Amino acid sequence: MKKYLLPVIIFLIFTPVSYSQINVYPYIETGEFPVGWNVIQTTPIWNFGTSLMNPAGKTNDAGVVCNFFAYAAGPVGIVTSPLFNFTALTNPVVNFYTAYTSYDLQNDSLQFLVSTDNGVTFVNVPVPFRRSFNSSPSLATVPTQHTQYIPSAMNQWRHETINMTAYAGMNNIMFGLRGVCDYGNNLWIDNFIVNDADSIHLVNVNTAGTYSFGIIDVTFTSIGEVNFKNQNDNPGGGMMTFVEYRNQNPVPSVANPKIAVNAAAVCGDGSVFTPNKISPDKWFTISYSGNDIRGFSNYGISIDISSISGIYNPDKLYIVKRADMTGSWICLNTSRNGTRLNADNLTTFSDFAIASDSIINPLPVELISFHSEVNGGNVMLRWETQSEINNSGFEIERKHLNEEWIKTGFVKGKGSSTGQVQYFYEDKNLCSGKYEYRLKQIDYNGNHEFFYLENEVVINIPKKFELHQNYPNPFNPITKISFSLPDNANIRIDVFDVTGKLIRQIASGNFLAGFHEIEFDANGLASGIYFYRMISKFESSTEIIEKSMILLK
């Protein structure tokens, strides 16, 4: 006979509060403080709970529970996410973990839905996700039990991937997790992550063998038992999803430590060490729906390192694995065959990457800081590298509001270096507004990766009309003259000699509020003192400012 109270659970209460859309990725929700998440239900089957162990190995961790254990068959509830803005995403993808079992053979189910109308209606995603105890693959990850189910080990969780590429470029996207109770046992959900991938590939696994995507191979020695008598969503073992991320430095992580201490796993030369660097060239998230109550697969993974830059000693590399961005990277026993690294005897699926020591294998350029300073209409960018390999230099790119990225400059790199190197670049005389910056690091072979400035740069509108001193001064024969406008205005700038004779008009027309710079070429003029005068007209007012400059040949 069931007992209906689950001590670790508290009720998840619907709170009709409006939140702004999620615009920053990766988005990570671990169930600790789920801002913007709501629930639609009459019977409180959806609750918060505390698992004994979460997918990343954390004990006594918060998660979301669909309490099929306590309620008779029939109740339905939908947990709804905040709104997401995918307008800037090309391959949006959702990952989360599930852990579930039934009481006996009760057919509890979970469905992943999407809404494009602010949650008014929910529909299936293009590749429908609807799992139940009796489906094949099954929703269940562990054998049935007559006590309330609480996950107690990392391998009781299954990594799920939802391809949301069909919704790229759209906003007001909402997700729904729909639970249908059949009086079975508890369904747990944890570590909900939304990110923008570089590529996504789905493959149906129906027999043992090798399945490839790009530089990575997964070789199944077993795929888990398949029960064809039950509902068959995916023929054979299940669906495997490869998600590839490229040129992310550093590889995103909220774990501490980012890389777990390694005391046992060996690398290609048989040695043991703890890496301190994850290769940003490529890393992967792999999920497989075939790991269920009928059995988990056994597989090996192989990664071709021939396209990974910064490798000096391939026998000092590890394949590393983590649950997701919340978990520490763990070294796997790694062997090498030519240009391929191999790790075998794996069962669960998650994130994979290449790791090493930055002194032995610098991998690509490692950035340790990147920040900005604003002075009027000028932005000073400063960044520092920990190490470099074949670094030709950095293109500086800027984006204003929803415009395209544009190249604004280039800073030459130091080639190869194992020491810290500091760089700077000044972007001058920007109009008022909000800007984003990124560095495009280019190696001598033409390969590149991006480093993004985390903060948004804001150029405020000047407080008054100003004509600034030319620079350089004295000059020969070219100098620059800058001015500031608190409002849109009609501007005229003239150059005179010491007698008051007009020499040249160097600016005339309507200018937007903000900071501006023009160039004056005095080629053909004699050395001496000259004056430049700005007349600015705004509505009914007129401002006149004059300064002197010295041409010295």
Residue, then its C-alpha position, 0 to 999 in steps of 0.5 A: m500500500k502506498k504512503y502519500l506524503l513525500p517529505v522532501i517535496i514542497f508544493l510548486i505554486f503558480t505565480p502569475v508574474s510577468y518577466s522579461q524574455i531570456n536573452v542571454y545564453p547559455y541559460i541554466e536553471t538547476g531548480e534552486f531559484p526558478v525565476g519565471w517558471n510557473v505551473i498549470q494544474t488542478t491537482p498538485i502533481w508538480n512540486f519541488g524536491t530534493s534528490l539524494m544525488n543530482p546528475a553532476g554528483k551533487t548530493n541533496d540537490a533541488g529539482v522538480v518532481c512530478n509526484f505520480f506516486a501520491y495521486a490516483a491516475g488521471p491528473v495532468g499538469i504542465v510546468t511552463s518556462p519563462l519566455f525565451n528570445f531566439t532572434a539572435l540564435t541559429n541552432p537553439v537547443v534544450n538539454f535537461y535530465t530525467a530520472y523515473t521509475s513506476y510503482d509496478l507497470q503504471n504508464d505515467s508519461l512526460q511530454f515536452l511542448v512548445s508555445t509561440d503565443n506566450g503560453v496560450t497554446f502548446v504543441n509538440v516540437p518537430v521531433p515529438f518528445r513523448r515518453s511513458f513507462n511503456s514507450s520504447p525507449s521507456l521514460a523509466t531509467v531504473p527498475t520499478q519500486h514500491t517506495q517513493y523514488i528519489p534519485s541516489a546516483m548519477n547513473q540513474w539520470r538520463h540526458e535529454t536533448i530537444n532540437m529547437t532549430a525550427y524556432a531560430g530567429m523567433n521570440n516569445i518562445m515558451f516550453g511546457l513539461r506536461g506530466v500525466c499521472d497513472y499512479g506510478n512513481n516519481l519523475w524527476i527533472d533537473n539542470f534545464i539548459v538552453n544554448d545556441a549550438d554551432s551544429i546539431h545532428l540526430v541519428n537513429v541507433n538500431t544496432a551495435g556499431t559506429y556512429s559518426f559526426g564530424i571529428i567524433d565517433v561513438t562505437f556501441t558494443s551494446i545498445g540496451e535491450v529493445n522491447f518491440k511489444n511496447q510503443n516504438d517511438n524510435p526503432g531500435g535502441g533509440m535516438m542519439t543527438f550530437v550537439e557541437y560547439r566551436n570556438q568558445n573560449p573559455v568553454p562555459s562552466v559554472a562548476n567549481p572546480k571546472i576540472a576535477v582532480n585526476a588521480a587515476a585516469v591515464c593519458g596516451d603515454g600512461s602518465v596521470f595528471t590533472p589538466n588545466k585547459i579545455s580546448p575551445d576549438k570544439w566540444f560536444t553534448i551527446s545524448y541517447s534516448g535508448n538508456d532506459i529500464r531495459g538496460f544502459s548501453n556500453y560504448g566507446i568514444s573517439i575524437d580526431i585531433s588533427s584539426i585541433s590547434g595548439i597540440y605539441n604532445p598528443d600523448k598528453l591529452y585527455i578526453v574529458k566528460r561532465a554531466d553538463m555546465t554545472g558539473s566538473w570535467i572528469c578525465l577518462n582513461t585515454s589512449r591514442n591511435g594516430t590522430r584519434l583519442n579513444a575512451d572506452n567502457l562508457t554507459t551514460f551520455s553527456d558533455f565531451a571535450i579535449a583537455s591538457d596542460s596549457i604548458i605542454n599543449p597550449l591549445p589555442v590562444e587562452l584569454i584571461s581578461f577582456h574589458s572596456e573603458v569609456n571616455g566620452g565617445n571613445v572606448m578603450l578595449r584591453w585584453e590579456t592572454q595567458s598563452e598563444i600558439n601561432n597567433s597572427g592577431f586580433e580583428i576587433e569587431r563592433k555591433h550597434l544595437n541589432e546591426e551586423w558585426i563590423k570590423t573596426g581594427f586589427v592588433k598584431g599578435k605575438g605568434s607563440s608565447t607561453g607567458q602573459v601578453q597584454y593588448f589594447y585598442e581604442d575605438k574613437n568618436l562613437c555616436s551615442g548608443k549601446y555597443e557590443y564588442r568581440l575579438k576575432q583571433i586569427d592564426y597563421n593558417g587562417n583559423h579563427e575563434f571569437f572572444y566576446l566582451e561580457n558587458e554592453v558598452v554604453i556611449n551617453i549623449p554629451k551634455k553640451f556643445e564642445l569643439h575639442q583641441n585638434y590632435p596632434n598639435p603641432f601637426n604636419p600635414i594632417t590633424k584630427i578635429s573632434f566635437s560633441l553635440p548634445d542634440n542633432a544639429n546643423i554644423r559648419i567648421d571653417v579654417f582661417d589664417v591669422t588675417g581672418k581669411l577663409i582657407r577651407q571649409i572642412a565640415s558642413g551639414n546635419f550631424l546626429a547628437g554624439f561624438h564626431e571626428i573629422e580630418f584636416d589635411a593642410n597639404g599645400l599650406a604654409s607653416g603657421i598659426y591657423f584657427y578653426r571655428m565651429i558654428s552649430k545651429f539647433e532649433s533657434s539657437t546658435e553656438i560659435i566656438e573657435k580654437s587655434m592650431i599650429l602647422l609646423k613643416 
